[in-house]
């Protein structure tokens, strides 16, 4: 990508004074920790901007912070004090100042997105070269960057704006369109203002080695930062997770593939935590949404037993990704809308102590008072006991070493649960159907119609058994899921 002539990036920062930066985070992690984290945020975003090898101007506040900033970030940088009564006035002043200095393509960033991808800034600069206004929306309803040229500069976007609300981005976009500007919208990214945002940042980079100062600092203080939100109901699990006598690896890893399950995931995880008892448990949420809409809603109560990762979409693909990082000797693959019965986890561990058991599942019930759905659940249970091929909504569990031996779920878009169980049977492994019953949500049947949904499922099973390719079946079966998290 060609970088335009005379570009400049404006970096808005504050001097790192105690109690004046990251104040919302400071309420939970303490002002001193908030200042240190803020400094790493600034250093990381400057590292990203410096790598572009174009001019950078640092607009700072308060006025008396210059010597502190020069001592911290170096005197070789260009520092300009922010001027104006509010954030909008200060940003408008920064753009006007940069244009007066001769810059023709100017983009502004803050320090709230320390992991902002370098490519997004390059894309912004390329769009500015085409005399477009550039905006990068953030997940909280604001924006992480805004860019103008002297010809496209629109000071109206800085006037009468409800800053620090989720209306900033939509109102800015509306104003730009009213002024007939051509707007280039960058991919959505994330700000870090709250403890929830910090947890999401942690989860986004869970599988990576710490490549930034912010992430390294956070990894060292995960328990310290999230402990203030741990309620009385989960103090015991957290303390037990820190118990030095506890096994280093979990007994059981529960892998939950999700897609737009923001409304359900916290209830699912809370139920699992309540069922854990003395079991050394690991919960892994694998989000198939590239925007990680479910991961952003993970709770803070279980920092030592919960992981969240993003993977390419596809239930089998997501479950394989979860299994890859799982530390437990037994894997349980659980749908977010399936509830386990009491002592289900203990039953799984007990079953797997038997040498003959490589894996298994539970009987199935549909969470509905309708007799037709009760019958469907009973038929599914009878079928799985007869064939020893349970479906995914029956909470399939398997020894990890066996899962790895049979190379996990096949890379197919449909029937991955059936194919996994068939692999087990073909290699002579015993599949146990436990006597307890899981309860699966009735939402699929209620949404699509009981008769239609049931006939379709049976037809797919029959066609798959006759050798029709899963890719072909997926085109008939899988509608595009609706988003429920935003």
Secondary structure, 3 states (H helix, E strand, C coil): CCCCCCEEEEEEEECCCCCCCCHHHHHHHCHHHHHHHHHHHHHHHHHHHHCCCCEEEEEEECHHHHHHHHHHHCCCCEEEECCCCCHHHHHHHHHHHHHHCCCCEEEEECCCCCCCCHHHHHHHHHHHHCCCEEEEEECCCCEEEEEECCCCCCHHHHCCCCCCCCCHHHHHHHHHHHCCCCEEEEEEECCCCCHHHHHHHHHHCCCCCCCCHHHHHHHHCHHHHHHCCCCHHHHHHHHHHCCCCCCCCCCEEEEEEECCCHHHHHHHHHHHHHHHCCCCEEEEEEECCCCCCCHHHCCCCCCCCEEEEECCCCHHHHHHHHHHHCCCCEEEECCCCEECCCCHHHHHHHHHCCCCEEEEEEEEEEECCCHHHHHHHHHHHHHHHHHCCCCHHHCEEEEHHHHHHCCCCCCCCCCHHHHHHHHHHHCCCEEEEEEEEEEEECHHHHHHCHHHHHHHHHHHHHHHHCCCCHHHHHHHHCCCCCCCCC
